[in-house]
Amino acid sequence: MKILFLESFFGGSHRDFAIGMKEYSTHDIDIVPLPAGNWKWRMRGAGLYFAKHIKNIDKYDLIFASDMMNLADFISISSIKPIPVILYFHENQLTYPLSPEQKVDLQFGYINMSSALAATKVFFNSKLHFDQFISKLDLLIAIMPDFKPGWVKDEIVKKSRVLYPGCRFSESDIKHDRPEQKDEPPLIIWNHRWEWDKQPNIFFSVLRLIKAKNISFRLALLGERYEEMPYEIFENAKKEFSNEIISFKYVKSKEQYISLLKKGSIVVSTAIQENFGIAVVEAVKMGCVPLLPDRLSYPEIMPGKYLNRILYSSKQDLILKLENMLLDYHSYADLRKNLSLFMGKYSWQIMIKEYDREFEKIANRKLK
């Protein structure tokens, strides 16, 4: 099969997801990307751009599009009715939390809704994400002044399913058999976007309290930066933790990034928005012990029998568990190995089989 992949925000996990699918699928995938940035314009304008930019679109058996575009615009202008289209939700604008400076703009949620209606099939990257989006649809419809499309939710539900993203790592990348270095403090990894919804202010305030107790650690800040980066928080942290920081930049090279993850001991998330958590899965696969909030997608994607050790319920709980890990990190060796092995289920080598089956099923439906 020949598949067209439309990615209007080709950066971070979106980019990695697209590259991984192309690399591992048994089908021939052409990625047409737009640069990451100007997300509001991507939502409004990417469909228009793709509709006129892509030539010979009828050579494709299937179209796969990520969520940050107006799929309804693209389909109507391109006149691709015979070609089935899959919409993949990495995130959505109905449930995405607003920064303190932002105001609610329901047009972007409406674009997500109309895109889902226009698609042949809709995939969500976690059950949590699907449930939250569907629940918000009721609220969106409820505030419409009249002629409310009450049928919309059921229409989207019946064409939707959860399909976890694949992650790009190989068995040769795993470090769980590497002897621990005993002459250096544990290395804490922060590999999330440098944006407010990841709550870097909470993360650094926890480290500040840990440091005040003279508990040693090293720190690597590896996340990608966009236009809304909270500069002051990170610049202050750069000064405050200058003795602990070994890396303070986004690492573009996948090899260098994986190399730093392999050196990591603990990966921490303080996010208020995470529909799956590819960055965390990557770090855990490479041997980092996770400390994660007991909400978002983490109770869903992490093994249940370890949740009480790796999830925290409050800031105080995070501080306590991080202290214990830093002071007695070597006692977590078995947990680290077991979690690393478990993350293998999210590798593209495993996940691509499910994707390819879905592609074939949807395309065959068209051929019939």
Protein Blocks (a to p, Z undefined) as FASTA:
>chain_A
ZZddddfbgghjllmmmmmmmmmpmbdcddddddeejkllmmmmmmmmmmmmpghklmpf
bdcddfkbcfklmmmmnopmlpccddddfbdcklmccdfkbccdfklmmmmmmmmmmpmb
dcdfbfklmmmmmmmmmmmmmmpmbhpafklmmmmmmmgccddddddddfklpcklpccd
fkbccddddfbdcdfklommlmmmmmmmmmmnopacddddfbdcdfklcfklmmmmmmmm
mmmpmbdcddfblklmmmmmmmpmbdcdfbfbdfkopmlmmmmmnopacdddfehjllmm
pcfklmmmmpcfbfklmmmmmmmmmmmmmmmmmmmmmmmmmmmmmpmklmmmmmmmmmmm
mmmmmmZZ
